């Protein structure tokens, strides 16, 4: 039996990582660590976008997912 978390866990973890990195990047004082976290948050947003878009296409039953 599949649970709700099993179906949406990757999206939640990727989104949570993106939110956590964004909050941390804006909470730190200016410096090289903050710039690094801004870049890392941008990459995490890209990963989240790809995961959610892939799930959307797969759940819609597109020809590419079969």
mmCIF file of the N, C-alpha and C atoms, coordinates in Angstrom:
data_MODEL
# 
_entry.id   MODEL 
# 
loop_
_atom_site.group_PDB 
_atom_site.id 
_atom_site.type_symbol 
_atom_site.label_atom_id 
_atom_site.label_alt_id 
_atom_site.label_comp_id 
_atom_site.label_asym_id 
_atom_site.label_entity_id 
_atom_site.label_seq_id 
_atom_site.pdbx_PDB_ins_code 
_atom_site.Cartn_x 
_atom_site.Cartn_y 
_atom_site.Cartn_z 
_atom_site.occupancy 
_atom_site.B_iso_or_equiv 
_atom_site.pdbx_formal_charge 
_atom_site.auth_seq_id 
_atom_site.auth_comp_id 
_atom_site.auth_asym_id 
_atom_site.auth_atom_id 
_atom_site.pdbx_PDB_model_num 
ATOM 1   N N  . UNK A 1 1  ? 0.849  -1.183 0.000   1.00 0.00 ? 1  UNK A N  1 
ATOM 2   C CA . UNK A 1 1  ? 0.000  0.000  0.000   1.00 0.00 ? 1  UNK A CA 1 
ATOM 3   C C  . UNK A 1 1  ? 0.893  1.244  0.000   1.00 0.00 ? 1  UNK A C  1 
ATOM 4   N N  . UNK A 1 2  ? 0.630  2.147  -0.933  1.00 0.00 ? 2  UNK A N  1 
ATOM 5   C CA . UNK A 1 2  ? 1.428  3.367  -1.050  1.00 0.00 ? 2  UNK A CA 1 
ATOM 6   C C  . UNK A 1 2  ? 0.808  4.462  -0.198  1.00 0.00 ? 2  UNK A C  1 
ATOM 7   N N  . UNK A 1 3  ? 1.669  5.165  0.499   1.00 0.00 ? 3  UNK A N  1 
ATOM 8   C CA . UNK A 1 3  ? 1.204  6.255  1.345   1.00 0.00 ? 3  UNK A CA 1 
ATOM 9   C C  . UNK A 1 3  ? 1.339  7.579  0.607   1.00 0.00 ? 3  UNK A C  1 
ATOM 10  N N  . UNK A 1 4  ? 0.743  8.626  1.167   1.00 0.00 ? 4  UNK A N  1 
ATOM 11  C CA . UNK A 1 4  ? 0.824  9.949  0.569   1.00 0.00 ? 4  UNK A CA 1 
ATOM 12  C C  . UNK A 1 4  ? 2.265  10.432 0.552   1.00 0.00 ? 4  UNK A C  1 
ATOM 13  N N  . UNK A 1 5  ? 3.007  10.164 1.616   1.00 0.00 ? 5  UNK A N  1 
ATOM 14  C CA . UNK A 1 5  ? 4.400  10.587 1.679   1.00 0.00 ? 5  UNK A CA 1 
ATOM 15  C C  . UNK A 1 5  ? 5.245  9.845  0.645   1.00 0.00 ? 5  UNK A C  1 
ATOM 16  N N  . UNK A 1 6  ? 4.937  8.603  0.389   1.00 0.00 ? 6  UNK A N  1 
ATOM 17  C CA . UNK A 1 6  ? 5.657  7.837  -0.632  1.00 0.00 ? 6  UNK A CA 1 
ATOM 18  C C  . UNK A 1 6  ? 5.469  8.467  -2.001  1.00 0.00 ? 6  UNK A C  1 
ATOM 19  N N  . UNK A 1 7  ? 4.287  8.965  -2.286  1.00 0.00 ? 7  UNK A N  1 
ATOM 20  C CA . UNK A 1 7  ? 4.000  9.585  -3.580  1.00 0.00 ? 7  UNK A CA 1 
ATOM 21  C C  . UNK A 1 7  ? 4.580  10.990 -3.713  1.00 0.00 ? 7  UNK A C  1 
ATOM 22  N N  . UNK A 1 8  ? 4.702  11.737 -2.620  1.00 0.00 ? 8  UNK A N  1 
ATOM 23  C CA . UNK A 1 8  ? 5.097  13.136 -2.691  1.00 0.00 ? 8  UNK A CA 1 
ATOM 24  C C  . UNK A 1 8  ? 6.351  13.476 -1.885  1.00 0.00 ? 8  UNK A C  1 
ATOM 25  N N  . UNK A 1 9  ? 7.041  12.485 -1.370  1.00 0.00 ? 9  UNK A N  1 
ATOM 26  C CA . UNK A 1 9  ? 8.189  12.706 -0.501  1.00 0.00 ? 9  UNK A CA 1 
ATOM 27  C C  . UNK A 1 9  ? 9.338  13.450 -1.163  1.00 0.00 ? 9  UNK A C  1 
ATOM 28  N N  . UNK A 1 10 ? 9.670  13.088 -2.407  1.00 0.00 ? 10 UNK A N  1 
ATOM 29  C CA . UNK A 1 10 ? 10.785 13.738 -3.088  1.00 0.00 ? 10 UNK A CA 1 
ATOM 30  C C  . UNK A 1 10 ? 10.498 15.213 -3.327  1.00 0.00 ? 10 UNK A C  1 
ATOM 31  N N  . UNK A 1 11 ? 9.277  15.537 -3.692  1.00 0.00 ? 11 UNK A N  1 
ATOM 32  C CA . UNK A 1 11 ? 8.904  16.940 -3.890  1.00 0.00 ? 11 UNK A CA 1 
ATOM 33  C C  . UNK A 1 11 ? 8.987  17.715 -2.578  1.00 0.00 ? 11 UNK A C  1 
ATOM 34  N N  . UNK A 1 12 ? 8.534  17.111 -1.496  1.00 0.00 ? 12 UNK A N  1 
ATOM 35  C CA . UNK A 1 12 ? 8.580  17.775 -0.197  1.00 0.00 ? 12 UNK A CA 1 
ATOM 36  C C  . UNK A 1 12 ? 10.012 18.003 0.274   1.00 0.00 ? 12 UNK A C  1 
ATOM 37  N N  . UNK A 1 13 ? 10.863 17.016 0.106   1.00 0.00 ? 13 UNK A N  1 
ATOM 38  C CA . UNK A 1 13 ? 12.255 17.146 0.542   1.00 0.00 ? 13 UNK A CA 1 
ATOM 39  C C  . UNK A 1 13 ? 12.984 18.189 -0.305  1.00 0.00 ? 13 UNK A C  1 
ATOM 40  N N  . UNK A 1 14 ? 12.802 18.163 -1.630  1.00 0.00 ? 14 UNK A N  1 
ATOM 41  C CA . UNK A 1 14 ? 13.453 19.133 -2.504  1.00 0.00 ? 14 UNK A CA 1 
ATOM 42  C C  . UNK A 1 14 ? 12.950 20.546 -2.211  1.00 0.00 ? 14 UNK A C  1 
ATOM 43  N N  . UNK A 1 15 ? 11.648 20.709 -2.036  1.00 0.00 ? 15 UNK A N  1 
ATOM 44  C CA . UNK A 1 15 ? 11.092 22.021 -1.700  1.00 0.00 ? 15 UNK A CA 1 
ATOM 45  C C  . UNK A 1 15 ? 11.542 22.505 -0.338  1.00 0.00 ? 15 UNK A C  1 
ATOM 46  N N  . UNK A 1 16 ? 11.605 21.610 0.626   1.00 0.00 ? 16 UNK A N  1 
ATOM 47  C CA . UNK A 1 16 ? 12.074 21.980 1.963   1.00 0.00 ? 16 UNK A CA 1 
ATOM 48  C C  . UNK A 1 16 ? 13.531 22.393 1.959   1.00 0.00 ? 16 UNK A C  1 
ATOM 49  N N  . UNK A 1 17 ? 14.340 21.696 1.164   1.00 0.00 ? 17 UNK A N  1 
ATOM 50  C CA . UNK A 1 17 ? 15.754 22.061 1.038   1.00 0.00 ? 17 UNK A CA 1 
ATOM 51  C C  . UNK A 1 17 ? 15.895 23.443 0.425   1.00 0.00 ? 17 UNK A C  1 
ATOM 52  N N  . UNK A 1 18 ? 15.121 23.723 -0.618  1.00 0.00 ? 18 UNK A N  1 
ATOM 53  C CA . UNK A 1 18 ? 15.167 25.037 -1.267  1.00 0.00 ? 18 UNK A CA 1 
ATOM 54  C C  . UNK A 1 18 ? 14.760 26.140 -0.292  1.00 0.00 ? 18 UNK A C  1 
ATOM 55  N N  . UNK A 1 19 ? 13.689 25.937 0.448   1.00 0.00 ? 19 UNK A N  1 
ATOM 56  C CA . UNK A 1 19 ? 13.224 26.946 1.408   1.00 0.00 ? 19 UNK A CA 1 
ATOM 57  C C  . UNK A 1 19 ? 14.256 27.152 2.517   1.00 0.00 ? 19 UNK A C  1 
ATOM 58  N N  . UNK A 1 20 ? 14.807 26.062 3.036   1.00 0.00 ? 20 UNK A N  1 
ATOM 59  C CA . UNK A 1 20 ? 15.790 26.174 4.110   1.00 0.00 ? 20 UNK A CA 1 
ATOM 60  C C  . UNK A 1 20 ? 17.041 26.918 3.652   1.00 0.00 ? 20 UNK A C  1 
ATOM 61  N N  . UNK A 1 21 ? 17.526 26.625 2.459   1.00 0.00 ? 21 UNK A N  1 
ATOM 62  C CA . UNK A 1 21 ? 18.716 27.309 1.957   1.00 0.00 ? 21 UNK A CA 1 
ATOM 63  C C  . UNK A 1 21 ? 18.446 28.783 1.688   1.00 0.00 ? 21 UNK A C  1 
ATOM 64  N N  . UNK A 1 22 ? 17.262 29.097 1.187   1.00 0.00 ? 22 UNK A N  1 
ATOM 65  C CA . UNK A 1 22 ? 16.912 30.495 0.926   1.00 0.00 ? 22 UNK A CA 1 
ATOM 66  C C  . UNK A 1 22 ? 16.834 31.286 2.222   1.00 0.00 ? 22 UNK A C  1 
ATOM 67  N N  . UNK A 1 23 ? 16.181 30.739 3.222   1.00 0.00 ? 23 UNK A N  1 
ATOM 68  C CA . UNK A 1 23 ? 16.072 31.418 4.517   1.00 0.00 ? 23 UNK A CA 1 
ATOM 69  C C  . UNK A 1 23 ? 17.446 31.588 5.142   1.00 0.00 ? 23 UNK A C  1 
ATOM 70  N N  . UNK A 1 24 ? 18.261 30.551 5.089   1.00 0.00 ? 24 UNK A N  1 
ATOM 71  C CA . UNK A 1 24 ? 19.603 30.617 5.667   1.00 0.00 ? 24 UNK A CA 1 
ATOM 72  C C  . UNK A 1 24 ? 20.466 31.643 4.935   1.00 0.00 ? 24 UNK A C  1 
ATOM 73  N N  . UNK A 1 25 ? 20.346 31.708 3.616   1.00 0.00 ? 25 UNK A N  1 
ATOM 74  C CA . UNK A 1 25 ? 21.151 32.658 2.834   1.00 0.00 ? 25 UNK A CA 1 
ATOM 75  C C  . UNK A 1 25 ? 20.804 34.100 3.183   1.00 0.00 ? 25 UNK A C  1 
ATOM 76  N N  . UNK A 1 26 ? 19.528 34.385 3.419   1.00 0.00 ? 26 UNK A N  1 
ATOM 77  C CA . UNK A 1 26 ? 19.141 35.754 3.752   1.00 0.00 ? 26 UNK A CA 1 
ATOM 78  C C  . UNK A 1 26 ? 19.363 36.077 5.225   1.00 0.00 ? 26 UNK A C  1 
ATOM 79  N N  . UNK A 1 27 ? 19.510 35.051 6.071   1.00 0.00 ? 27 UNK A N  1 
ATOM 80  C CA . UNK A 1 27 ? 19.714 35.285 7.496   1.00 0.00 ? 27 UNK A CA 1 
ATOM 81  C C  . UNK A 1 27 ? 21.171 35.586 7.841   1.00 0.00 ? 27 UNK A C  1 
ATOM 82  N N  . UNK A 1 28 ? 22.081 35.140 7.010   1.00 0.00 ? 28 UNK A N  1 
ATOM 83  C CA . UNK A 1 28 ? 23.503 35.334 7.301   1.00 0.00 ? 28 UNK A CA 1 
ATOM 84  C C  . UNK A 1 28 ? 23.956 36.730 6.892   1.00 0.00 ? 28 UNK A C  1 
ATOM 85  N N  . UNK A 1 29 ? 24.980 37.248 7.553   1.00 0.00 ? 29 UNK A N  1 
ATOM 86  C CA . UNK A 1 29 ? 25.534 38.535 7.134   1.00 0.00 ? 29 UNK A CA 1 
ATOM 87  C C  . UNK A 1 29 ? 26.224 38.390 5.770   1.00 0.00 ? 29 UNK A C  1 
ATOM 88  N N  . UNK A 1 30 ? 26.448 39.537 5.125   1.00 0.00 ? 30 UNK A N  1 
ATOM 89  C CA . UNK A 1 30 ? 27.084 39.519 3.809   1.00 0.00 ? 30 UNK A CA 1 
ATOM 90  C C  . UNK A 1 30 ? 28.457 38.873 3.867   1.00 0.00 ? 30 UNK A C  1 
ATOM 91  N N  . UNK A 1 31 ? 28.763 38.131 2.850   1.00 0.00 ? 31 UNK A N  1 
ATOM 92  C CA . UNK A 1 31 ? 30.068 37.476 2.783   1.00 0.00 ? 31 UNK A CA 1 
ATOM 93  C C  . UNK A 1 31 ? 30.043 36.382 1.743   1.00 0.00 ? 31 UNK A C  1 
ATOM 94  N N  . UNK A 1 32 ? 31.153 35.678 1.653   1.00 0.00 ? 32 UNK A N  1 
ATOM 95  C CA . UNK A 1 32 ? 31.274 34.643 0.630   1.00 0.00 ? 32 UNK A CA 1 
ATOM 96  C C  . UNK A 1 32 ? 30.361 33.446 0.921   1.00 0.00 ? 32 UNK A C  1 
ATOM 97  N N  . UNK A 1 33 ? 30.104 33.172 2.198   1.00 0.00 ? 33 UNK A N  1 
ATOM 98  C CA . UNK A 1 33 ? 29.213 32.061 2.540   1.00 0.00 ? 33 UNK A CA 1 
ATOM 99  C C  . UNK A 1 33 ? 27.794 32.380 2.082   1.00 0.00 ? 33 UNK A C  1 
ATOM 100 N N  . UNK A 1 34 ? 27.370 33.629 2.252   1.00 0.00 ? 34 UNK A N  1 
ATOM 101 C CA . UNK A 1 34 ? 26.032 34.019 1.816   1.00 0.00 ? 34 UNK A CA 1 
ATOM 102 C C  . UNK A 1 34 ? 25.905 33.904 0.301   1.00 0.00 ? 34 UNK A C  1 
ATOM 103 N N  . UNK A 1 35 ? 26.931 34.326 -0.438  1.00 0.00 ? 35 UNK A N  1 
ATOM 104 C CA . UNK A 1 35 ? 26.902 34.207 -1.894  1.00 0.00 ? 35 UNK A CA 1 
ATOM 105 C C  . UNK A 1 35 ? 26.829 32.745 -2.319  1.00 0.00 ? 35 UNK A C  1 
ATOM 106 N N  . UNK A 1 36 ? 27.575 31.894 -1.636  1.00 0.00 ? 36 UNK A N  1 
ATOM 107 C CA . UNK A 1 36 ? 27.555 30.464 -1.920  1.00 0.00 ? 36 UNK A CA 1 
ATOM 108 C C  . UNK A 1 36 ? 26.156 29.894 -1.676  1.00 0.00 ? 36 UNK A C  1 
ATOM 109 N N  . UNK A 1 37 ? 25.531 30.286 -0.568  1.00 0.00 ? 37 UNK A N  1 
ATOM 110 C CA . UNK A 1 37 ? 24.196 29.780 -0.258  1.00 0.00 ? 37 UNK A CA 1 
ATOM 111 C C  . UNK A 1 37 ? 23.153 30.302 -1.237  1.00 0.00 ? 37 UNK A C  1 
ATOM 112 N N  . UNK A 1 38 ? 23.314 31.531 -1.726  1.00 0.00 ? 38 UNK A N  1 
ATOM 113 C CA . UNK A 1 38 ? 22.404 32.049 -2.749  1.00 0.00 ? 38 UNK A CA 1 
ATOM 114 C C  . UNK A 1 38 ? 22.490 31.192 -4.010  1.00 0.00 ? 38 UNK A C  1 
ATOM 115 N N  . UNK A 1 39 ? 23.708 30.853 -4.422  1.00 0.00 ? 39 UNK A N  1 
ATOM 116 C CA . UNK A 1 39 ? 23.887 29.999 -5.597  1.00 0.00 ? 39 UNK A CA 1 
ATOM 117 C C  . UNK A 1 39 ? 23.324 28.599 -5.357  1.00 0.00 ? 39 UNK A C  1 
ATOM 118 N N  . UNK A 1 40 ? 23.555 28.080 -4.172  1.00 0.00 ? 40 UNK A N  1 
ATOM 119 C CA . UNK A 1 40 ? 23.063 26.755 -3.828  1.00 0.00 ? 40 UNK A CA 1 
ATOM 120 C C  . UNK A 1 40 ? 21.539 26.739 -3.778  1.00 0.00 ? 40 UNK A C  1 
ATOM 121 N N  . UNK A 1 41 ? 20.934 27.814 -3.264  1.00 0.00 ? 41 UNK A N  1 
ATOM 122 C CA . UNK A 1 41 ? 19.473 27.901 -3.228  1.00 0.00 ? 41 UNK A CA 1 
ATOM 123 C C  . UNK A 1 41 ? 18.903 27.959 -4.643  1.00 0.00 ? 41 UNK A C  1 
ATOM 124 N N  . UNK A 1 42 ? 19.587 28.648 -5.541  1.00 0.00 ? 42 UNK A N  1 
ATOM 125 C CA . UNK A 1 42 ? 19.147 28.688 -6.933  1.00 0.00 ? 42 UNK A CA 1 
ATOM 126 C C  . UNK A 1 42 ? 19.197 27.314 -7.576  1.00 0.00 ? 42 UNK A C  1 
ATOM 127 N N  . UNK A 1 43 ? 20.248 26.571 -7.304  1.00 0.00 ? 43 UNK A N  1 
ATOM 128 C CA . UNK A 1 43 ? 20.355 25.210 -7.827  1.00 0.00 ? 43 UNK A CA 1 
ATOM 129 C C  . UNK A 1 43 ? 19.275 24.307 -7.226  1.00 0.00 ? 43 UNK A C  1 
ATOM 130 N N  . UNK A 1 44 ? 19.011 24.467 -5.940  1.00 0.00 ? 44 UNK A N  1 
ATOM 131 C CA . UNK A 1 44 ? 17.968 23.670 -5.289  1.00 0.00 ? 44 UNK A CA 1 
ATOM 132 C C  . UNK A 1 44 ? 16.603 23.998 -5.877  1.00 0.00 ? 44 UNK A C  1 
ATOM 133 N N  . UNK A 1 45 ? 16.373 25.268 -6.235  1.00 0.00 ? 45 UNK A N  1 
ATOM 134 C CA . UNK A 1 45 ? 15.115 25.640 -6.879  1.00 0.00 ? 45 UNK A CA 1 
ATOM 135 C C  . UNK A 1 45 ? 14.988 24.944 -8.229  1.00 0.00 ? 45 UNK A C  1 
ATOM 136 N N  . UNK A 1 46 ? 16.074 24.887 -8.982  1.00 0.00 ? 46 UNK A N  1 
ATOM 137 C CA . UNK A 1 46 ? 16.054 24.199 -10.271 1.00 0.00 ? 46 UNK A CA 1 
ATOM 138 C C  . UNK A 1 46 ? 15.736 22.724 -10.126 1.00 0.00 ? 46 UNK A C  1 
ATOM 139 N N  . UNK A 1 47 ? 16.338 22.087 -9.142  1.00 0.00 ? 47 UNK A N  1 
ATOM 140 C CA . UNK A 1 47 ? 16.068 20.667 -8.888  1.00 0.00 ? 47 UNK A CA 1 
ATOM 141 C C  . UNK A 1 47 ? 14.601 20.477 -8.507  1.00 0.00 ? 47 UNK A C  1 
ATOM 142 N N  . UNK A 1 48 ? 14.088 21.345 -7.639  1.00 0.00 ? 48 UNK A N  1 
ATOM 143 C CA . UNK A 1 48 ? 12.692 21.261 -7.230  1.00 0.00 ? 48 UNK A CA 1 
ATOM 144 C C  . UNK A 1 48 ? 11.765 21.420 -8.428  1.00 0.00 ? 48 UNK A C  1 
ATOM 145 N N  . UNK A 1 49 ? 12.074 22.363 -9.295  1.00 0.00 ? 49 UNK A N  1 
ATOM 146 C CA . UNK A 1 49 ? 11.261 22.592 -10.481 1.00 0.00 ? 49 UNK A CA 1 
ATOM 147 C C  . UNK A 1 49 ? 11.252 21.368 -11.396 1.00 0.00 ? 49 UNK A C  1 
ATOM 148 N N  . UNK A 1 50 ? 12.399 20.751 -11.602 1.00 0.00 ? 50 UNK A N  1 
ATOM 149 C CA . UNK A 1 50 ? 12.478 19.558 -12.445 1.00 0.00 ? 50 UNK A CA 1 
ATOM 150 C C  . UNK A 1 50 ? 11.693 18.402 -11.816 1.00 0.00 ? 50 UNK A C  1 
ATOM 151 N N  . UNK A 1 51 ? 11.816 18.218 -10.522 1.00 0.00 ? 51 UNK A N  1 
ATOM 152 C CA . UNK A 1 51 ? 11.102 17.132 -9.844  1.00 0.00 ? 51 UNK A CA 1 
ATOM 153 C C  . UNK A 1 51 ? 9.596  17.323 -9.953  1.00 0.00 ? 51 UNK A C  1 
ATOM 154 N N  . UNK A 1 52 ? 9.126  18.522 -9.663  1.00 0.00 ? 52 UNK A N  1 
ATOM 155 C CA . UNK A 1 52 ? 7.682  18.780 -9.704  1.00 0.00 ? 52 UNK A CA 1 
ATOM 156 C C  . UNK A 1 52 ? 7.148  18.676 -11.136 1.00 0.00 ? 52 UNK A C  1 
ATOM 157 N N  . UNK A 1 53 ? 7.885  19.207 -12.106 1.00 0.00 ? 53 UNK A N  1 
ATOM 158 C CA . UNK A 1 53 ? 7.442  19.121 -13.501 1.00 0.00 ? 53 UNK A CA 1 
ATOM 159 C C  . UNK A 1 53 ? 7.397  17.668 -13.976 1.00 0.00 ? 53 UNK A C  1 
ATOM 160 N N  . UNK A 1 54 ? 8.389  16.880 -13.588 1.00 0.00 ? 54 UNK A N  1 
ATOM 161 C CA . UNK A 1 54 ? 8.405  15.468 -13.967 1.00 0.00 ? 54 UNK A CA 1 
ATOM 162 C C  . UNK A 1 54 ? 7.234  14.727 -13.338 1.00 0.00 ? 54 UNK A C  1 
ATOM 163 N N  . UNK A 1 55 ? 6.973  14.995 -12.071 1.00 0.00 ? 55 UNK A N  1 
ATOM 164 C CA . UNK A 1 55 ? 5.825  14.355 -11.412 1.00 0.00 ? 55 UNK A CA 1 
ATOM 165 C C  . UNK A 1 55 ? 4.521  14.755 -12.082 1.00 0.00 ? 55 UNK A C  1 
ATOM 166 N N  . UNK A 1 56 ? 4.404  16.018 -12.462 1.00 0.00 ? 56 UNK A N  1 
ATOM 167 C CA . UNK A 1 56 ? 3.190  16.493 -13.111 1.00 0.00 ? 56 UNK A CA 1 
ATOM 168 C C  . UNK A 1 56 ? 2.971  15.757 -14.434 1.00 0.00 ? 56 UNK A C  1 
ATOM 169 N N  . UNK A 1 57 ? 4.021  15.639 -15.244 1.00 0.00 ? 57 UNK A N  1 
ATOM 170 C CA . UNK A 1 57 ? 3.883  14.942 -16.522 1.00 0.00 ? 57 UNK A CA 1 
ATOM 171 C C  . UNK A 1 57 ? 3.576  13.461 -16.331 1.00 0.00 ? 57 UNK A C  1 
ATOM 172 N N  . UNK A 1 58 ? 4.211  12.858 -15.355 1.00 0.00 ? 58 UNK A N  1 
ATOM 173 C CA . UNK A 1 58 ? 3.974  11.441 -15.114 1.00 0.00 ? 58 UNK A CA 1 
ATOM 174 C C  . UNK A 1 58 ? 2.561  11.204 -14.592 1.00 0.00 ? 58 UNK A C  1 
ATOM 175 N N  . UNK A 1 59 ? 2.109  12.029 -13.676 1.00 0.00 ? 59 UNK A N  1 
ATOM 176 C CA . UNK A 1 59 ? 0.777  11.835 -13.104 1.00 0.00 ? 59 UNK A CA 1 
ATOM 177 C C  . UNK A 1 59 ? -0.320 12.128 -14.113 1.00 0.00 ? 59 UNK A C  1 
ATOM 178 N N  . UNK A 1 60 ? -0.048 12.960 -15.103 1.00 0.00 ? 60 UNK A N  1 
ATOM 179 C CA . UNK A 1 60 ? -1.030 13.245 -16.143 1.00 0.00 ? 60 UNK A CA 1 
ATOM 180 C C  . UNK A 1 60 ? -1.139 12.110 -17.148 1.00 0.00 ? 60 UNK A C  1 
ATOM 181 N N  . UNK A 1 61 ? -0.229 11.136 -17.051 1.00 0.00 ? 61 UNK A N  1 
ATOM 182 C CA . UNK A 1 61 ? -0.293 10.003 -17.963 1.00 0.00 ? 61 UNK A CA 1 
ATOM 183 C C  . UNK A 1 61 ? 0.173  10.348 -19.368 1.00 0.00 ? 61 UNK A C  1 
ATOM 184 N N  . UNK A 1 62 ? 1.168  11.219 -19.462 1.00 0.00 ? 62 UNK A N  1 
ATOM 185 C CA . UNK A 1 62 ? 1.654  11.641 -20.776 1.00 0.00 ? 62 UNK A CA 1 
ATOM 186 C C  . UNK A 1 62 ? 2.308  10.464 -21.497 1.00 0.00 ? 62 UNK A C  1 
ATOM 187 N N  . UNK A 1 63 ? 2.414  10.587 -22.815 1.00 0.00 ? 63 UNK A N  1 
ATOM 188 C CA . UNK A 1 63 ? 3.018  9.524  -23.613 1.00 0.00 ? 63 UNK A CA 1 
ATOM 189 C C  . UNK A 1 63 ? 4.490  9.339  -23.250 1.00 0.00 ? 63 UNK A C  1 
ATOM 190 N N  . UNK A 1 64 ? 5.175  10.395 -22.822 1.00 0.00 ? 64 UNK A N  1 
ATOM 191 C CA . UNK A 1 64 ? 6.583  10.293 -22.467 1.00 0.00 ? 64 UNK A CA 1 
ATOM 192 C C  . UNK A 1 64 ? 6.798  9.459  -21.198 1.00 0.00 ? 64 UNK A C  1 
ATOM 193 N N  . UNK A 1 65 ? 5.813  9.379  -20.350 1.00 0.00 ? 65 UNK A N  1 
ATOM 194 C CA . UNK A 1 65 ? 6.006  8.661  -19.086 1.00 0.00 ? 65 UNK A CA 1 
ATOM 195 C C  . UNK A 1 65 ? 5.688  7.175  -19.184 1.00 0.00 ? 65 UNK A C  1 
ATOM 196 N N  . UNK A 1 66 ? 5.189  6.735  -20.331 1.00 0.00 ? 66 UNK A N  1 
ATOM 197 C CA . UNK A 1 66 ? 4.801  5.324  -20.454 1.00 0.00 ? 66 UNK A CA 1 
ATOM 198 C C  . UNK A 1 66 ? 5.865  4.489  -21.097 1.00 0.00 ? 66 UNK A C  1 
# 
